[in-house]
Amino acid sequence: MARLDGKVALITGGASGMGKVASHLFAREGAKVVLTDVADDAGEAVATAIRGEGGQAAYVHADVSRASDAEAMVRFATDTFGGLTVLYNNAGVFPERDGSVTETPEEVWDLTIGINLKGVYLGCRYGIPAMIESGGGSIVNVASFVALMGAATPQIAYTASKGGVLSMTREIAVEFARQGVRANSLCPGPIETPLLQELLADPARRQRRLVHIPMGRFGQAEEIANAALFLASDESSYMTGTALVVDGGITAAYVTPE
Ligand code: NAD
C-alpha cells in the first residue's frame, strides 16, 4: 500500500522547486494531487507529467495572497477529487530587495508577508473547513530555519513571514486537534531550488552560507519532499503543532567542522 493512498493533497507553489518535486512524490505515493501556482504553463506541465506517469493530478491557477483564489483552489480540489485531506502550503517568495529592517522597502515587506504569511492563513482559512468535512487531515506549512535563528545577512520580511508561519501553525494545531486536523511546520535549510538560484550562483554568497552547514552542502528538493510526505501521511498521526527541521544540522551548530 502506498503511503498516501486515499488522500487528496493540495500543494501550493507546485510548479517549481520543492512543490514540484513533492507533487510528483505525493502522486507516486497514491495521493490525488491538486497543484496550484501563478506560473500556469509550468504548473500545467507538472500535472501533465504526473498523469503521464500514471498518477492523478490537476493544476489550477491560484495566487495564494488573494482570498478569492484561495477559496477557489479549495473548491476546485473538493469538486475534482471529492474532498481535501492534505494541505501543503508551500508557495513562497524570497525577494532580492528584502534586506535590513532599515532598508527594506515597504512594498517588498507587503509582498513578502502577503504571499508567505497571509497566503498560509488564506490556505488554512478555506482549507480547514473542507478538511473537517472530509473527516480530518494534515496541514504542512512551510516555514524555514531562518524562523529559528538570526542572520547577519538579513532578509527581514522573509524571516518575519516564516516566524509568523511557525506561531500560526502551532495555534491552528491546538484549535483543530479534536476535529482531526493536524498542522505542522516544515523548516528547510538552504535548498538548491530556483528560489535560491541567484544567491547560490554568487561564489562569495554561496561560501558565506556553506560554512554554517555542518553537513557541508546545501539540501536537495527531494530531501524536503520526503519530510513533507511523512508529515502529510498517517505515519505522523500523533504529531501536531511541531516544527520539523531539515537543515543539514545548521540549527544544531555553534561551531561547524573545518
Ligand atoms: P521556488 O521558487 O522553486 O518555488 C516557489 C513556487 O511558488 C514557484 O513556482 C512560484 O511561482 C510560486 N509562487 C510564488 N508566488 C506565488 C503566489 N502568490 N501564489 C502561488 N504561487 C506562488 O521555491 P522553493 O525553494 O521550492 O520554495 C518553496 C517554499 O520553501 C517557499 O515557501 C520557500 O520560502 C521555502 N523555503 C525555501 C528554502 C530554500 O532554500 N529554497 C529554504 C527554506 C524555505
Boltz pocket constraint, residues with backbone or C-beta under 6 A from the ligand:
constraints:
  - pocket:
      binder: B
      contacts: [[A, 12], [A, 13], [A, 14], [A, 15], [A, 16], [A, 17], [A, 18], [A, 19], [A, 36], [A, 37], [A, 38], [A, 39], [A, 62], [A, 63], [A, 64], [A, 65], [A, 89], [A, 90], [A, 91], [A, 92], [A, 93], [A, 94], [A, 115], [A, 142], [A, 143], [A, 144], [A, 145], [A, 187], [A, 188], [A, 189], [A, 190], [A, 191], [A, 192], [A, 193], [A, 194], [A, 195], [A, 196]]
      max_distance: 6.0
